[in-house]
């Protein structure tokens, strides 16, 4: 059945990634080096953005997006602001996270000073003091609202030039270190094992919702801290909706069932889709859909390697589906990056010009969706290597469940 959780032998303190403690079975992540890599990126801002009116790089960046704060410091709380200067980094958060922030940042090895204060006034004063003397301050344009920017400009950082930046931390996050890949591989292993433990239930007339709940529980029981996203179980005509939500429809023999799911380990996601059927498909069209999508998915995976464009991967999948006459039934891009979020860059799509790099983790997930038949999607998460890729999601792809 489900595997024993790797946490059971020696469980780290709550809130601390397993790879940050000596007893962890997973390798440590290089959290400590990320701040310096971000500082290097800060020096390149004037050359990259027309938003900077000064030729001088901003002296600091204010990180407001919590997933980026986690990446840079190891802090997993839900509230905080991180000011990264050239000489130091300061995290301000509130009293709920007094002990947690100290524990997690110490475990990560990141050189970060923590200040605890009530939201608003105390935190503002702490940041103002740390930012004193700065000429420019970078902001995460994709996260800061218009109201926040106005407040920062007129009140918090009056007299400091605010510079809009795009995806500075997200670009760093694209290439995973071995510790990050190990967590994603563990999440994928848990998901593989969970599906193997419950897939027989599809033949027992369960509803979509019942099967989704059992699969979710199997992942938690197997060691996952949660699901990467809301599990999709879509049977029969529901499968024609790529992001269908599981409902009370009972799964019947002969119909296709699209199952899209993933596990979380230390905040890192896995992502996998399998299309299954209780007995042989009820129609020749359904069987052909599975054959075509499987061929397209293999072709896409074969294209993944460092130096390839994501557009080339998309085209490898899309051309096979188009040749089968279903170009208009492939309703989405071929894939996306995965990491601390289930959808990250790079995008694997016809409109993308991104070039794959060693250490990136992406999905390859072509699909065909016919309203009168249902849907087929087959998805793997893969790690880009110099000469190809390593597949993390290894659940069998055989269609028929006896």
SULJONOR-V425865 format. One line per field, one symbol per residue. ss: DSSP state (H for helix, E for strand, - for the rest). psi: psi as a letter, one per 40 degrees, with the letter a starting at -180 (. if undefined). burial: + if it has 24 or more other C-alpha atoms within 12 Angstrom, else -. A space follows every 10 residues. Layout:
ss=???
psi=???
burial=???
//
This chain:
ss=---------- -------HHH ---------- ---HHHHHHH HH--HHHH-- ---------E EEE--HHHHH HHH------- EEEEE---EE EEE-HHHHHH HHHHHHHH-- --EEEE---- HHHHHHHHHH H----EEEEE -----HHHHH HHHHHH---- EEEEE--HHH HHHHE--HHH HHHHHHHHHH HHHHHHHHHH HHHH--EHHH HHHHHHHHHH H----EE--- -EEEEHHHHH ---------E -----EEEEE E-EEE--EE- -EEEEEEE-- ---HHHHHHH HHHHHHHHHH HHH-----EH HHHHHHHHHH HHH---HHH- ----EEE--- ---EEEEE-- ----E----E EEEE--EEEE ---EEEE-EE EEEEE--EEE E--------E E-
psi=biihheeddh hiihehhdee ideieiiiig ddeddddddd ddeeddedhe dheiehiiei hhhehddddd dddeheiehi hhhhideihh hhaiddfddd ddddddddeh ghhhhhiiib dddddddddd eheidihiig dedhiddddd ddddddfheh hhhhihfddd ddedhiiddd dddddddddd ddddddeedd ddeffiiddd dddddddddd deeieaidih hhhhibddee hdfiihaehh hiieiihhhh iiihhfeiii hihihihhai ieiddddddd dddddddddd ddehiheiid dddddddddd dddeefdeeg eiidaiiibe idhiiihgid eieihiihei hiihgiihhh dedaihhhhi hihhidebih hdheiiehdh h.
burial=-++-+++--- -+--++++++ +--+-+-+++ ++-+++-++- +++-+----- -+----++++ ++++++++++ +++++++-++ ++++++--++ ++++--+--+ ++++++++++ +++++++--- --++-+++-+ +--+++++++ +-++----+- -++--++--+ ++++++++++ +++++++-++ ++++++++++ ++++++++++ +++--+++++ ++++++++++ ++++++++++ ++++++++++ ++++++--++ ++++++++++ ++++++++++ ++++++++-- +---++++++ ++++++++++ ++++++++++ ++++++++++ ++---++-++ ++++++++++ ++++++++++ ---+++++++ ++++++++++ --++++++++ +++++--+++ +++++-+-++ +-
//
